[in-house]
């Protein structure tokens, strides 16, 4: 089996580097300065236990790859880039290739299933940092992350078994799960806080905001009849697998949304995180003003129309109460 890591940023680079390190066949698809770094100096993977550089075949587009029946694709780009990436992948690889959505949010699997016959969900817990091209830091030991997977919308098959076995042998906790979306909806609850750092900046006490976005989400889940894994069960799942560990001289750079701001990408994932809750609220008549406001603030910050970290949590809550911005 060859693993095609499509969107090799922090998560994808960490997964691809660890799979390669443990003897698996890997190809990376990246873009811009990340691709240039991969092709010139390689992928450097830095963890509390090692720092190694790997030479892995890297491409800028799926059309550059000769796909085979032994290939599996792991989507690891941000959700806002998924639709276009899936169109390019289908044109290059056909619609029968297995596609694993190792991404935040719960919309990617549905997008993929419109185009591909074999789609899988993967819940991702991995404290990865990508701010320097070609370098991925994972602040975790002894395991690098949790990558449980299952067929979408539900089920397990031989592909899931083989993929999770390879990931398990490559320093991840990766178990087959026939109802994987329960875990992905639970993970979404934790990701709702990603953009709070963008709105309020490092060091802010966003606990009240966290409670507000979670409460809105749970009300939307209940109205929509969505079941999610209990947060306590998710914490127990990670315990003993991912221990956040310091790396001397390499600080953790915050959420993936904050890293997007630091890299100046011009976009963040808010539409598929807090925006997912706003969408559910609109569909089921449940108010979700705090999620809607932080979604808009994060997008404005990414586009340079709002200074990141310039608002206090109290100001964000006030904006939500007023129905703005």
C-alpha positions in Angstrom: 0.0 0.0 0.0 1.2 3.5 -0.9 0.0 6.4 1.1 -0.7 9.6 -0.8 -0.7 12.5 1.7 -2.7 15.2 0.0 -2.2 18.6 1.7 1.1 17.9 3.5 1.2 20.7 6.0 1.5 20.2 9.8 -0.8 17.2 10.1 -0.1 15.7 6.7 3.7 16.2 7.0 3.7 14.6 10.5 1.7 11.6 9.3 3.7 11.2 6.1 7.0 11.6 7.8 6.2 9.0 10.5 4.8 6.5 8.0 8.0 6.9 5.9 10.2 6.6 8.9 8.6 3.3 9.7 9.1 1.8 6.3 5.9 2.6 4.5 5.7 3.9 0.9 4.7 7.5 1.0 4.1 10.3 -1.5 3.4 13.9 -0.5 1.3 16.5 -2.3 2.1 20.1 -1.2 2.3 23.5 -2.7 4.3 26.8 -2.6 7.2 27.1 -0.3 6.4 23.9 1.5 6.7 21.9 -1.8 9.9 23.7 -2.6 11.4 22.8 0.8 10.4 19.2 0.4 11.9 18.9 -3.0 15.1 20.7 -2.1 16.0 19.8 1.5 13.4 17.3 2.5 10.8 17.0 5.2 12.1 17.6 8.7 10.1 15.9 11.5 10.9 17.1 15.0 9.4 15.5 18.1 10.5 15.3 21.7 12.3 12.1 20.9 14.0 12.8 17.6 14.7 15.3 14.8 15.2 13.7 11.4 15.0 14.8 7.8 13.5 12.5 5.1 13.7 12.6 1.3 10.1 11.7 0.3 8.8 12.0 -3.3 6.8 15.2 -3.4 4.4 16.6 -6.0 2.6 19.8 -6.5 -0.6 18.3 -8.0 -2.4 14.9 -8.3 -1.9 14.9 -12.0 1.8 14.5 -11.6 1.3 11.1 -9.9 0.8 7.7 -11.6 -1.9 6.2 -9.4 -2.2 2.5 -8.9 -4.8 0.1 -7.3 -2.5 0.0 -4.2 -2.8 3.7 -3.4 -4.7 5.2 -0.5 -5.2 9.0 -0.2 -5.2 10.8 3.1 -6.7 14.2 2.8 -5.0 16.5 5.3 -5.6 20.0 3.8 -7.8 22.6 5.6 -11.5 22.1 4.9 -11.8 25.2 2.9 -9.6 23.7 0.3 -11.2 20.3 0.1 -13.8 20.7 -2.7 -11.2 21.9 -5.3 -8.7 19.3 -4.1 -11.3 16.5 -4.6 -12.1 17.6 -8.1 -8.4 17.5 -9.0 -8.0 14.1 -7.3 -10.9 12.6 -9.1 -9.6 13.8 -12.5 -6.2 12.3 -11.8 -7.0 9.1 -9.9 -10.6 8.2 -10.8 -13.4 7.8 -8.3 -12.6 4.3 -6.9 -9.5 5.3 -4.9 -9.9 5.1 -1.1 -10.1 8.6 0.4 -9.5 9.2 4.1 -10.6 12.6 5.5 -8.0 13.2 8.2 -9.3 16.7 8.8 -11.1 18.8 11.3 -14.8 19.4 10.9 -17.5 17.1 9.7 -18.2 18.3 6.2 -15.3 16.8 4.3 -16.6 13.3 4.2 -19.8 14.4 2.6 -18.0 16.4 0.0 -15.8 13.4 -0.8 -18.7 10.9 -1.0 -20.3 13.1 -3.8 -17.2 12.2 -5.9 -15.7 8.9 -4.6 -17.2 5.6 -3.8 -14.9 4.7 -0.9 -14.7 7.4 1.7 -13.5 7.2 5.3 -13.5 9.5 8.3 -10.4 9.9 10.5 -10.5 11.7 13.8 -7.3 13.7 14.3 -5.6 14.5 17.6 -2.1 15.6 16.9 -0.3 18.6 18.4 1.5 19.6 15.2 3.1 22.9 14.4 3.9 24.1 10.9 5.2 27.6 10.5 8.5 27.1 8.7 8.5 25.5 5.2 9.7 21.9 5.2 9.6 21.6 9.0 6.9 19.9 11.1 7.1 19.8 14.9 4.9 17.4 16.9 4.8 18.2 20.6 3.8 14.7 21.7 5.5 11.5 23.1 5.5 8.6 23.1 2.7 8.5 20.5 2.4 11.2 17.9 -1.4 11.3 17.8 -4.7 9.6 17.5 -6.0 8.7 14.1 -9.0 6.3 14.6 -10.8 5.7 11.3 -13.9 4.2 9.8 -15.9 4.1 6.6 -18.3 6.9 6.0 -21.1 7.2 6.8 -20.4 4.0 8.9 -18.8 0.7 8.8 -15.4 -1.0 8.7 -13.7 -2.8 5.8 -10.3 -4.3 4.9 -8.9 -1.0 3.8 -9.6 0.5 7.2 -8.0 -2.4 8.9 -4.8 -2.1 6.8 -4.5 1.6 7.1 -5.0 1.7 10.8 -2.5 -1.1 11.3 0.1 0.8 9.3 -0.6 4.0 11.4 -0.4 2.0 14.6 3.0 0.7 13.6 4.1 4.3 12.9 3.7 5.8 16.4 -0.1 6.6 16.3 -3.1 5.2 18.1 -5.3 4.2 15.2 -8.2 1.9 15.7 -11.0 1.0 13.4 -14.4 2.5 14.4 -17.6 1.6 12.6 -19.3 4.9 13.8 -16.4 7.3 13.4 -18.5 10.4 13.0 -19.5 10.3 16.7 -15.8 11.0 17.5 -15.5 13.6 14.7 -18.5 15.5 16.1 -16.9 15.4 19.6 -13.6 16.6 18.1 -15.5 19.5 16.5 -16.6 20.7 19.9 -12.9 21.1 20.9 -12.1 22.8 17.6 -14.6 25.5 18.2 -12.1 27.2 20.3 -9.4 27.3 17.6 -10.4 30.8 16.4 -10.8 32.3 19.8 -7.0 32.8 19.8 -7.4 34.7 16.5 -10.0 37.0 18.0 -8.5 37.6 21.4 -4.8 36.8 21.1 -2.5 34.6 23.2 -2.8 34.9 27.0 -6.5 35.9 27.0 -8.9 34.1 29.3 -11.4 32.7 26.8 -13.0 30.2 29.2 -16.4 32.0 29.1 -16.2 32.2 25.3 -15.4 28.5 25.2 -18.4 27.7 27.3 -20.6 29.8 25.1 -19.6 28.2 21.8 -19.8 24.7 23.3 -23.3 25.3 24.8 -24.6 26.6 21.4 -23.1 23.5 19.7 -24.6 21.0 22.1 -28.0 22.7 21.6 -27.7 22.4 17.9 -26.6 18.8 18.1 -29.7 18.0 20.2 -32.0 19.8 17.8 -30.4 18.0 14.8 -30.4 14.6 16.5 -26.6 14.3 16.2 -24.9 12.0 18.6 -21.3 12.6 19.6 -18.9 10.7 21.8 -18.8 12.1 25.4 -15.9 14.5 25.9 -14.8 12.4 28.9 -14.5 9.3 26.7 -12.4 11.2 24.2 -10.1 12.4 26.9 -9.7 8.9 28.2 -9.0 7.7 24.6 -6.0 10.1 24.4 -4.7 9.5 27.9 -1.4 7.6 27.8 -1.2 8.0 24.0 -0.5 11.6 23.6 1.5 13.3 26.3 2.2 16.9 25.3 5.9 17.3 25.7 8.1 20.4 25.5 10.9 20.6 22.9 13.7 22.9 24.0 13.8 26.0 21.9 10.7 25.1 19.9 7.5 26.6 21.5 4.1 25.3 20.6 2.5 27.8 18.3 -1.2 27.4 19.2 -4.2 26.2 17.2 -4.1 25.4 13.5 -6.1 28.5 12.8 -3.6 30.7 14.7 -0.8 29.0 12.6 -2.6 29.9 9.4 -2.7 33.6 10.6 1.1 33.4 11.4 1.8 32.1 7.9 -0.4 34.7 6.3 -2.4 32.2 4.3 -5.3 34.6 3.8 -7.9 32.1 5.1 -8.8 30.0 8.1 -11.0 27.0 8.7 -13.7 28.9 10.7 -16.5 28.3 8.1 -16.2 24.5 8.7 -15.8 24.8 12.5 -17.9 27.5 14.1 -19.6 27.9 10.8 -20.8 24.4 11.0 -22.6 25.2 14.2 -24.0 28.4 12.8 -25.3 26.3 9.9 -26.9 23.7 12.1 -28.5 26.5 14.2 -30.0 28.1 11.1 -31.3 24.8 9.9 -32.9 23.8 13.2 -34.0 27.1 14.6 -31.3 27.2 17.4 -29.6 30.6 18.0 -25.8 30.4 17.7 -24.7 34.0 17.8 -21.3 33.5 19.5 -20.2 30.9 16.9 -21.3 33.2 14.1 -19.5 36.2 15.5 -16.1 34.4 16.1 -16.4 32.8 12.6 -16.8 36.3 11.1 -14.0 37.8 13.2 -11.6 35.0 12.2 -12.3 35.3 8.5 -11.9 39.1 8.8 -8.5 38.6 10.5 -7.3 36.2 7.9 -8.2 38.7 5.2 -6.4 41.6 6.9 -9.7 43.4 7.8 -9.4 42.8 11.5 -6.3 42.8 13.7 -5.8 39.4 15.3 -6.0 39.4 19.0 -7.4 42.9 19.2 -10.7 42.2 21.1 -11.3 41.0 24.7 -13.5 38.0 25.3 -16.0 40.5 26.8 -16.1 42.5 23.6 -16.7 39.4 21.5 -19.6 38.4 23.7 -21.0 41.9 23.5 -20.8 41.7 19.7 -22.7 38.4 19.7 -25.4 39.9 21.9 -25.7 42.9 19.5 -25.9 40.6 16.4 -22.6 41.9 14.9 -20.1 42.4 13.3 
